[in-house]
């Protein structure tokens, strides 16, 4: 996640094709839903359709990535939202939703996102960016 955010922070002025300026609603089907948000995400209240309770303050994960968890309910469905951003760059966020407080590793095949987002294309772009030594 940290490498993805570094890529987006570096290119955000030139390319918005991988980020969204609108908060997404968690779809009610199975799977893990994630997207990259550009703008001021926190605090969000219920701007994405759910009232979220924070679990704790933001914690540092990795060398410069902040992460914060929120919990909410939609009907009987328990949701967990994780919001990640790089220290010093609070304008690009990785937002991931899981139902029933699922935990564990997330694999690329498990991720769903907005209909127009191609995870394979994005990961290839991140890999090319980092392997070129651009950071």
N, C-alpha and C positions, 0 to 999 in steps of 0.2 A: 504494500500500500504506500509506503514511504517513497519508493522509487516512482510510482505512478504520480503521486502528488508533486514530486520534484520536477517531473516532466511537464506537468500541467502548469505549474507556477512559472517555469522558465518560458513556456510558449504562450501563456495566456493572452498576451497583448497581440500576438500574431494570428492565433487560431482558437476559435471558440467551438470547433466542431465536436469536441468530446465533453463539453460542459453544458449545464442547463441553468437557466436563470429562474426557472419556475420550480417550486417544491412539488415533489411527486407524492401521490397517495400510494400506500402499500396495497398491491393487488390482493384480493382475498383467496388466491389459490396457493398451491404448494410452492415451495422454493424460497430462495434467498434473493431479495431484490436490492439492487445497489445502483447508484449513479453518482456522478460528480457534479457538485453544485458550485456555481460561481456567483458570489455576492456575499451579503451578510446573513449567514444562516442562523447563528445563535444570538440571542434566544429566539426560539421559533414559536412558542406558545402552541397553538393548534393550527398553524398555517398550512400544515400538510394533512389536515383532516383528523388528527388524533391528538388528544390531550396527553402530553408526555410528562412523567415524573423523572427528575434526574436521580441517578443512583449515587453519585459522588461528584467531586470536582474533577476537572480534567487531569489526566495522568500522562506523563511522558512515556512514550513507547518508542523504542529505537533511539536513534541519535538526536532526532529533532521533530518527531511527530507527536502531537497531542491527540488524546483519545478520550471521549466521554460517552457514557451509556445513559440511555433513557428507557423507561418502561411505560407501557400504555396498554389499553384494552380497546378492542373494537368488538362489541357484542360479547361473546364468550371467548373470543380469540385474544390470547396474550401476545403482545408484541414487544420486541426489544429493538431499539434503534441505536446504532453505534455511529458516532460522528467523529471523523478524523481530519486533522489539518496540520500543516507544518508550522512550527514555532516562527513567529514573525510574519506569517503570510495568512492572516485570517480572512481570506477572500476566495479561497478554493477549498472545497470540502469533499470528502468521500463519505457518503451516507449509505449505510447498509441496514436493511430491515430483515429481521428473522421473526418467525412466529413461534409461539410456545416457548420462548426463551431458549431456543436451540443453541448449543455450543459446539465447538470443535472446529477443525480445519475447514476452510472453504476452498473448493476446487473450482477452476474456471468453468467446468461443465455444470456446476451447481448454480452459477450466477445468472440471474436474469436482470434485465435493465429496461429502460425505455425501448419501445419498438424500433426506433431508428438508431440504436446504439449497437455497434458491433464489437463485442469484447475481444475477439481474435485480432481484428484490425488494430484495436487500441493497444493490446499487449505487444503486438509486433512493433508498433511505433515506439512504445516505451523501451523495448529491447534495443531497437536501432539507435535511439537517442543515447542510451547509457553506454552501449558498446562503441559509439563513436567518440566517447570521451567528452561529450558536450557539457558535462557537469563537473 
